[in-house]
Amino acid sequence: MREPDQLGDQFVSKKKLEALGIEVPEDALGFYVKDKTLYIEAMDTGDSPGPLMIMIDSIEVPLSDEQVQRLKDDGLYSSEGFRLG
């Protein structure tokens, strides 16, 4: 898992990932790719009452060979990551 400030500086529309059939959570901050897995970094504010604590969850999405190739073709296959906007 990465902290949001460790993701790359380039912003990518969530629609780019959704076009590949990847479900992107509403609270997603960014993503990066390693091998055949896409990691989406998303906020988790928790369900407990009390002080608001914001944590970052990493959601693992296995990728097909076709999805990997399309990410590479679009310049979005990177372990450095991208911010979602």
N, C-alpha and C positions, 0 to 999 in steps of 0.2 A: 504494500500500500504506500502511496505517496501522499505528501501533504499538498494541498492545492497550490501553494506557491512553488512547488517543484515541477509542476506541469509546464509544458512549453508555453510560449507567449502567443502563439497563433490561435485565433478563434475559428471554430468550425461549427456550422449549423448542425443541430441535432437531426435535421432532416436527412443529412448525408448518411448517417448511420441507420436511420429508419428505412431509407431506400434500400439498404442491404438486408433488411429483415431483422434488424437488431432493435429490440425494445429498449428505449432509453427512459430511465426514470425522470420524473418531473424535476427532481432536486439534484440532477446530475451536474457536476462541476466540470468534468473533463474525462479524458480517457488516454490510455496508452496501450501498446500491443507488444507482446512478447511471444515469440514462436507462433502458435496457432490459437492464442488466447487473447481476447480483448478485455482489458480491465477498465471498468467504469468507476470513477470516484464520485460518490454521492453523499450528500449530507444526511445525517441521522440525528434528529433532535430528540429521539426517545419518546416514550409514552408516559414516563413517570411525572407526577406532579412535582412542583418545586422549582428550583432555579433552572433556567434554560441552559442545557448543555448541548453543544453542537459537536458531534463526532463525525468522522469521515469513514464511510464503509467502502470497501472495494468489492465490486460485483464482477465475478468472473463469467465471461461469455465465451464458450468454445466457438471457434470459427471453422467454417468449411474451407476447402481449398479455393473455391470460387470467391468466397468473401475475402480471404487473404489476398488473392490476386487483385480484386477490385480495390481494396484498400491501398495496395502497392501502386496500382495504376493511377489512383487519385492523389497519391503522395501523402497518404494518411497512415502508412504502416511505419510506426516509429516507437521506440521504447522511451523516447524523450517526452512524448505526450502532446496533447492538444487540449485547449480549453473549449468547453461547449458554450455556445451563445445563441 
